[in-house]
Amino acid sequence: MARIPVPEVLRFCVDCMTLVGTSKPHAVALAEVLVEADHRGHYSHGINRLEMYVRDVQSKTTDGSAVAKVLQESAATAWVDGNNALGPVVGNFCMDVAVKKAKDSGVGWVVAKGTNHYGIAGWYAMQALKHNMLGMSFTNTSPLLSPTRSKKAALGTNPISLAAPAKDGDSFVLDMATSAVALGKIEVQRRKKESIPVGWAQGPDGRSTTDADLAFKTSALMPLGGEERTSGYKGYGLALLVETFCGILAGSDFGPNIRRWMDATKPANLGQCFVAINPGSFAPGFEQRMSDMNNILRKLDHAEPDKPVLVPGDPERNNIAKVKKEGGILYHESQIKASAELAAKLKVNPMKAL
């Protein structure tokens, strides 16, 4: 294990991306999202993903300097072409547009085609918090999720995120895949040579497997809820909801038409959706009620004495506080090794631990 200061992780990401031809501002935009994921404790979507972005820019299946543009808009909506830019570049652009529209119209709803993997969905939803607004973000992904009763993946992990402002920064921040788990978490278990829980993924026979290596190779995640008998069809429905907002509404590739995961031979052409809602357009006192709700939940009697009830956003806040106290992000030795190998391959300075 090694602890790396946040600025050093940012520096490493920017160095890797600029070396392969990404413009400096776009490299910074990507680095901020990846580091925020690790900062919040979501290691599956942090620098664990850096080599994928490097490869996509190197292979020119992603344009490291492209910018998004609005194709069509109304007072409260916009349809955007991401022009195959880095996902975080498109996501930041779209959320800015959504917030501006919400200031004028109460809500801003923006969908984008021609975009790429954008990191944690919560990053974009949280941008609205800076303007005392609610933010939502959705994206489709490569087909990794097997619909209930299917042996084959046909939908993505299709995450959904909602960030809602409360008093004194105590915001509700939901950020979750509609699959039982993100593929990155299986990757992490695979790197650590550990098994995965029942209900995360299925083997070629369509049944749940605990073999992380097999799960990664088959890339057939189970929907949120796992098997049909444990309500996996609800996760399947949510995944299709996200697909409707993203690929189908934006006119990008969708479902099984999206390129396979880690395929660097053609653009991803993902669809994404970004929403900003101005609570001032509705009942006054939203932030106070959100805080009251958070505190009601936290004060519920614990089922286990040492495990208090949390609200979405609490684990991440706790992790951020820990990183600040200890001076850096703690990475598993497998991640440090992978990053050092990438540094050697690109001939950039590796990350320096505390």
N, C-alpha and C positions, 0 to 999 in steps of 0.2 A: 504494500500500500504506500502511496505517496500523496502528500498534500501540496497542491499547486495554487499559488495566488491567482485570484480572478484576472487581474491585468495580464498576467503571463499566459494564461489560457487564451485570452483574447488575442494577444500578440501572435501566438503560434498559429491560430486559425487564420488570421489576416495574412501572415507570411505565406502560408501554404496556398491560399486562394489567389493571392496576387502573383505568386510565382508561376501559376499555370495560366495566367492571362486575365484574371478577373480584375475589373476596375476597383480601385481602392475603396470608394464609397460602398460599392456593392459587396466587397469582401467584408467590410465592417458590419454592414447590415446582416449578413449571414452569421458572422462571428457572434454578434450580440444575441441572436436567437439561440444558437447552439450552447453558448456559455450560460445563458439564462436557464436553459433546461437542466444543465448539470447543477447550477446554483440552487435550483428549486428541488433537486433530488431526482429528476427524471433522466437518469443516465442513458436510457435507451434512445433518447432523442438529442443527446448532446454531442460531444466530440466523437462519440461512437459512430456518428454519421458523417464526420468530416471527409473521410476518404471517398465516400460515395459522391459528394459534391465535387471533389477534386477530379474524380474520374469523369463525371458528366461534363465538366468544362473542358477537360483535356480532349475528350472525344468529340467535342463540339455538339453534343446532343443538348446542351444547355448553353445559352449565350451569356457569358459573364459580364457583358457590358450593355445588354439590351434594357430598354425601359418600357413600361406598360403604357397603354393609351386608352382613352375612353372612346368606345365605338358608338354608343347611343346612351342618352340619359333623359331623365325627367326631373322634376323637382326633388323627388325622394329616391330615385333609382338610377343605377348606372350599369351598363354592360361593358366590360373591359376586355381588351386583348392583352394578355401578358407578354406576347411576343417572344415566348420561350426564355424569358429572363429567369434569374434565380427566384425560387419561391418566396423568400423573405422580401425581396425587392418588390415583387408584385403584391404581396400581402400588405406591406406597409403603405404602398400607393393606394390600394383599395380601401383600407381602413381609414386613411386620411380623407378620401372622398366621402365615405359613409358618415364620418363625423361631421364634416362640413354640411352635408345635406340634413343631418339630424338637427343641427343648430337652427336651420331655417325651416324645416318641415316637420320636426318632431321625430322622424325616423329616416335612416339612410340604409338602403338595401342595395348591395353591390355584388355582382357575380362576375367571375373572370374565367376565361378559357385560355388555353395556351400557356399554362403556368406549370410549375414544378414543385417538388416536395418542399414544404415550407417550415418544417420543424414542428414545434409544439403549437397547437391551435390556440392555447391560452395566451400566447404572446400577443396576438392580434386582438383578441377580446379585451385584454387588459389595457390596450391603448386607449379605449374609450373611457376608462376610469380617470385618466388624466383630465378629462373634460366633464367629470361628474356625470357620465352617461353609462348605460348598460351596453356591453359589447357582446356580440356573438360571432363565432367563426366556425366554418365547416370546410372540409376538403374531402374529395374522393381520393383513392389511392390505387395502386396496382392491385389486381385481384388476389387477395390473400384469405378471404373469409368464405367459408363454405356455408351457403344458406341451409337452414334446417332441412334435413332429409337428403342433402346432396353429398356426394363423395368428392365433388370438385369445387374449387374456389371460383367464385363468380363476382364477388363484391370486394371492396377494399376494407381496411380497418376503419375507414370513414369516421374520423373523430368529430366530436361536437364540443364546443366550449361556450360557456356563458360567464361573464364577469359582471357583477352588480355592485355598485358603490354602497358602502355603509359608513357610519361615523368613524372619524379618526383613522381612516385607511383600513378598517376591519372589513374588507370586501369579501363577498362570496365569489369564489373563482372555481368553477367546474371545468375540468379539462379531461375528457375521457374518450377512449376508443369505443366504438360500438361492437367491436370484437371482444372476446373475453379478455384479451390482452393484446398489447402491441407486439409486432414481430420482434422489435428491438429487445424486448424483455426475454424472449426465447434465445436471441443471440447472446445476451449477457449470460444466461444460464449455460448455454453451450460453451462459451469461452471459459466459464468456471468449471466446466465438466460436471454440472449438477443436473438433476432431473427437473421436470416441470410438473405442476399439479394437474390432476385429472380435470378435464374441462377446458384446458387452454387451447389444445390443438388436436387434430385427428390424423390417423395414419391413412394409408391408401385404401384401407377397408372401410373408411368412414367412421371408425370408432376412436374414442378418445385414447391418446397415448401420453405417456409420461417421459418418453425418450426425446430430449431436447434436440439431438442431432437429427433424428428422423423427422421431427416436427419442422425443423428448419428446412430440410431438404424437400419435404412435400409441400411446404408453405400452404397448409390448409388449416387456418385458424378457425376456432369455433366461435359462434356469435356470443355476445354477452348473455350469460345465463347457461352456456354450455349446451348440453343435450336437450332434446325436445322435452323430456320429462321434467327438466329443471328450468323450463321457460326460455330456452334458447331462441325460440321463435320471436321473442320480444326484441332481443338484440338484432336479429335478422331484420325485423321491421324498422328499427331505428337506423340501421345501416342503409336501408333502401330510402328512408326519409332523407338522409344526408345526400345520397346519390341524386335524388330528385332536385334538391336545392343546388347541387353543384354541376355534375356532368350534364344532366338533362336540361336544366334551366339555362346553363351557360353555353351549351352547344359544343362542349369539349368531348373528348373520348369518355366513355362511361362503362361501368361494369367490367365484363370480361374483355371489352375492346381496348382497355388501357394496356400499355406495354407491361410485360412481366417485370416483377421486382428485380432490380439490379441489371436490367437490360440496358446496355449503353450503346445500342445500335440505332436508336431512333428517339425523337423527343417524347417526353411523357404526355404532353398535352392534357394536363389535369384540369379539373374544374373546381373552383373554390367560391365560397360565399362569405360575405362579411356584412354584419349588421350593427348599426349604432342606434340606440333608442334614448331619446332625451326624456328623463322622468319628469321634467318640468312641464311636459305636455299632458301630464296625467295628474293624479291626486297628489297634493303637496305632502311633504314629509317622507318621501321614499327612503332616504338614507337612515332616518331614525327607525322606521319600521324594519328595515333590513338588519340593523344592529340588534333590535329587540328580538327578531327571529333567531339570529345567530346565538344570542345569549340564552334564549329559552332552550335551545337544543343542547348547548354546552352544559347547562345546569341540570340536565336530566340525570336520574340515578344511573350509575354505571353498572353494567352487567358484570364487569370485572373491575375490582378496586383500582388497579394500576392502569386502566385503559379508559380515560375519559371520552365522552362523546365529542367528536370533532365535526366541524363543518368544512365543506370543500374550500381549500385554501389554507387551512391550518397546518397540515403536514409540510407544505411548501414554506410557509412563514417560519416554521420551526427549523427547517433545514437552512434557510437563509441566515437565520440568527446564529446557528451553529457555525456556518462558514465564516461569518463575520468574527465570531468569538475566537475561532481557531486559526484564522488568518488565511484560509484557502479552502479549495474544494478537495475532498479526499477521493482519490481514484484507486480502483482495484489494479493490482499489478499487471493484469492482462491488458487493461486499457493503456497503461503507461508503456508497456512493451509495444503495443500496436501503434501508438503515437510516435514512439522512437523510431520504429521501422519506417513509418511514413516520412518522418523528418529526414532520415538517411536517404530514402528514395528521391526526395525532392531537393535534397541538399539545403535544408533550412535548419536553423538552430532548434534543437529539441526543447521541450518545456523544462524549466528548471524548478525543482521542488524546493520547498522551504528548508 
